[in-house]
Amino acid sequence: IRRQRQMCIRDRKAAANLRERHSLLVRFLIVLGVDEETAHIDTEGIEHHFHDKTLEALRKLVEKAETDPDWWESRNR
């Protein structure tokens, strides 16, 4: 039972990590101007192929773009 519990905890952590990756990539694509439906579809195909370092860089960019839209718009002029 202990081993099953450990596996269950590990599986929950992996699922949470995947949900976080998916959410981040959807947010990134939306920042780029992709509509939400397409962003979800595209994310399904790419979310497993990003290194943690890349995801961290994307997270910083997305958070900056979401909290400072003027900064993001100035980058696209």
Accessible surface in RSA format (square Angstrom, percent):
REM  Atomic radii and reference values for relative SASA: ProtOr
REM  Chains: A
REM  Algorithm: Lee & Richards
REM  Probe-radius: 1.40
REM  Slices: 20
REM RES _ NUM      All-atoms   Total-Side   Main-Chain    Non-polar    All polar
REM                ABS   REL    ABS   REL    ABS   REL    ABS   REL    ABS   REL
RES ILE A   1   156.98  89.3 121.15  90.3  35.83  86.4 121.15  87.2  35.83  97.2
RES ARG A   2   179.09  75.2 174.13  88.8   4.96  11.8  62.68  85.7 116.41  70.6
RES ARG A   3   181.24  76.1 178.24  90.9   3.00   7.1  63.01  86.1 118.23  71.7
RES GLN A   4   125.14  70.0 119.92  87.6   5.22  12.4  42.99  91.5  82.14  62.3
RES ARG A   5   141.10  59.2 135.21  68.9   5.89  14.0  53.50  73.1  87.60  53.1
RES GLN A   6    94.42  52.8  89.67  65.5   4.75  11.3  32.60  69.4  61.82  46.9
RES MET A   7    82.77  42.9  82.77  54.8   0.00   0.0  72.55  61.7  10.23  13.5
RES CYS A   8    52.28  39.5  47.85  53.4   4.43  10.4  18.17  46.0  34.10  36.8
RES ILE A   9    74.90  42.6  74.45  55.5   0.45   1.1  74.81  53.9   0.09   0.2
RES ARG A  10   143.63  60.3 141.18  72.0   2.45   5.8  66.81  91.3  76.83  46.6
RES ASP A  11    86.40  60.5  81.47  81.1   4.93  11.7  26.58  62.6  59.82  59.7
RES ARG A  12   153.55  64.5 148.42  75.7   5.13  12.2  69.39  94.8  84.16  51.0
RES LYS A  13   143.97  70.2 136.36  83.7   7.61  18.1  86.83  78.2  57.14  60.9
RES ALA A  14    62.38  57.4  49.61  76.6  12.77  29.0  57.50  81.0   4.88  12.9
RES ALA A  15    43.15  39.7  35.42  54.7   7.73  17.6  42.02  59.2   1.13   3.0
RES ALA A  16    46.03  42.3  41.25  63.7   4.78  10.9  42.14  59.3   3.89  10.3
RES ASN A  17    78.49  54.1  74.41  71.9   4.08   9.8  17.84  42.9  60.65  58.6
RES LEU A  18    67.16  37.4  66.69  47.7   0.47   1.2  67.03  47.1   0.13   0.3
RES ARG A  19   153.84  64.6 147.57  75.2   6.27  14.9  77.69 106.2  76.15  46.2
RES GLU A  20    94.43  54.2  87.24  66.0   7.19  17.1  36.56  70.7  57.86  47.2
RES ARG A  21    39.05  16.4  38.52  19.6   0.54   1.3  10.60  14.5  28.45  17.2
RES HIS A  22    32.71  17.9  32.71  22.7   0.00   0.0  24.81  25.6   7.90   9.2
RES SER A  23    52.62  44.5  47.68  63.6   4.95  11.4  29.68  63.2  22.94  32.1
RES LEU A  24     3.26   1.8   2.69   1.9   0.57   1.4   2.69   1.9   0.57   1.5
RES LEU A  25     0.90   0.5   0.90   0.6   0.00   0.0   0.90   0.6   0.00   0.0
RES VAL A  26     8.15   5.4   8.15   7.4   0.00   0.0   8.15   7.1   0.00   0.0
RES ARG A  27    75.08  31.5  73.35  37.4   1.73   4.1  35.21  48.1  39.87  24.2
RES PHE A  28    40.32  20.2  40.32  25.0   0.00   0.0  40.32  24.4   0.00   0.0
RES LEU A  29    21.84  12.2  21.84  15.6   0.00   0.0  21.84  15.3   0.00   0.0
RES ILE A  30    73.35  41.7  64.86  48.3   8.49  20.5  64.86  46.7   8.49  23.1
RES VAL A  31    27.48  18.1  10.72   9.7  16.76  40.4  17.87  15.5   9.61  26.1
RES LEU A  32    92.80  51.7  59.04  42.2  33.76  84.9  61.45  43.2  31.35  84.4
RES GLY A  33    65.47  80.7   0.00   N/A  65.47  80.7  33.53  92.0  31.94  71.5
RES VAL A  34    44.14  29.0  34.72  31.4   9.42  22.7  40.63  35.3   3.50   9.5
RES ASP A  35    85.03  59.6  72.03  71.7  13.00  30.7  50.40 118.6  34.64  34.5
RES GLU A  36   106.52  61.2 100.11  75.7   6.41  15.3  26.36  51.0  80.16  65.4
RES GLU A  37   127.68  73.3 118.62  89.7   9.06  21.6  44.67  86.4  83.01  67.8
RES THR A  38    52.50  37.3  52.50  53.2   0.00   0.0  32.64  43.8  19.87  30.0
RES ALA A  39     0.00   0.0   0.00   0.0   0.00   0.0   0.00   0.0   0.00   0.0
RES HIS A  40    71.86  39.3  71.67  49.8   0.19   0.5  56.94  58.7  14.92  17.4
RES ILE A  41   111.66  63.5 102.98  76.7   8.68  20.9 105.89  76.3   5.76  15.6
RES ASP A  42    64.49  45.2  57.33  57.1   7.16  16.9  17.08  40.2  47.41  47.3
RES THR A  43     0.00   0.0   0.00   0.0   0.00   0.0   0.00   0.0   0.00   0.0
RES GLU A  44   107.24  61.6  94.01  71.1  13.24  31.5  42.44  82.1  64.80  52.9
RES GLY A  45    51.62  63.7   0.00   N/A  51.62  63.7  35.84  98.4  15.78  35.3
RES ILE A  46    65.14  37.1  65.14  48.5   0.00   0.0  65.14  46.9   0.00   0.0
RES GLU A  47     7.31   4.2   7.31   5.5   0.00   0.0   0.00   0.0   7.31   6.0
RES HIS A  48   114.16  62.4  85.58  59.5  28.58  73.1  53.86  55.5  60.31  70.2
RES HIS A  49   146.80  80.2 110.78  77.0  36.03  92.2  78.04  80.4  68.76  80.0
RES PHE A  50    54.59  27.3  46.16  28.6   8.43  21.9  48.88  29.6   5.71  16.3
RES HIS A  51   112.71  61.6 100.00  69.5  12.71  32.5  77.05  79.4  35.66  41.5
RES ASP A  52    93.10  65.2  86.54  86.1   6.56  15.5  32.06  75.5  61.04  60.9
RES LYS A  53   161.91  79.0 152.33  93.5   9.58  22.8  98.37  88.5  63.54  67.7
RES THR A  54    58.43  41.6  53.47  54.2   4.96  11.8  33.25  44.7  25.19  38.1
RES LEU A  55     9.33   5.2   9.33   6.7   0.00   0.0   9.33   6.6   0.00   0.0
RES GLU A  56    73.40  42.1  73.37  55.5   0.03   0.1  37.54  72.6  35.86  29.3
RES ALA A  57    61.28  56.3  50.60  78.1  10.68  24.3  55.61  78.3   5.67  15.0
RES LEU A  58    21.58  12.0  20.78  14.9   0.80   2.0  21.46  15.1   0.13   0.3
RES ARG A  59    54.83  23.0  54.83  27.9   0.00   0.0  23.35  31.9  31.48  19.1
RES LYS A  60   134.87  65.8 127.50  78.2   7.36  17.5  76.11  68.5  58.75  62.6
RES LEU A  61    57.06  31.8  51.74  37.0   5.32  13.4  56.56  39.7   0.50   1.4
RES VAL A  62     0.00   0.0   0.00   0.0   0.00   0.0   0.00   0.0   0.00   0.0
RES GLU A  63    81.18  46.6  80.23  60.7   0.95   2.3  26.66  51.6  54.52  44.5
RES LYS A  64    88.74  43.3  84.60  51.9   4.14   9.9  47.96  43.2  40.78  43.4
RES ALA A  65     6.94   6.4   0.65   1.0   6.30  14.3   0.65   0.9   6.29  16.7
RES GLU A  66    79.75  45.8  51.77  39.2  27.98  66.6  33.46  64.7  46.29  37.8
RES THR A  67   112.38  79.9  78.67  79.8  33.71  80.3  73.30  98.5  39.08  59.1
RES ASP A  68    45.82  32.1  44.08  43.9   1.73   4.1  11.66  27.4  34.16  34.1
RES PRO A  69    82.62  60.2  81.10  73.9   1.53   5.5  82.46  68.1   0.17   1.0
RES ASP A  70   111.84  78.3 109.40 108.9   2.44   5.8  28.97  68.2  82.87  82.6
RES TRP A  71    66.74  26.8  59.82  29.0   6.91  16.2  49.77  26.5  16.96  27.5
RES TRP A  72    39.12  15.7  39.12  18.9   0.00   0.0  33.02  17.6   6.10   9.9
RES GLU A  73    96.77  55.6  96.07  72.7   0.70   1.7  29.82  57.7  66.95  54.7
RES SER A  74    56.65  47.9  38.65  51.6  18.00  41.5  26.75  57.0  29.91  41.9
RES ARG A  75   158.63  66.6 123.32  62.9  35.31  84.1  20.43  27.9 138.20  83.8
RES ASN A  76    90.33  62.3  54.65  52.8  35.68  85.9  27.84  67.0  62.50  60.4
RES ARG A  77   220.20  92.5 149.34  76.1  70.87 168.7  96.74 132.2 123.46  74.8
END  Absolute sums over single chains surface
CHAIN  1 A     6081.0       5324.7        756.3       3292.7       2788.2
END  Absolute sums over all chains
TOTAL          6081.0       5324.7        756.3       3292.7       2788.2
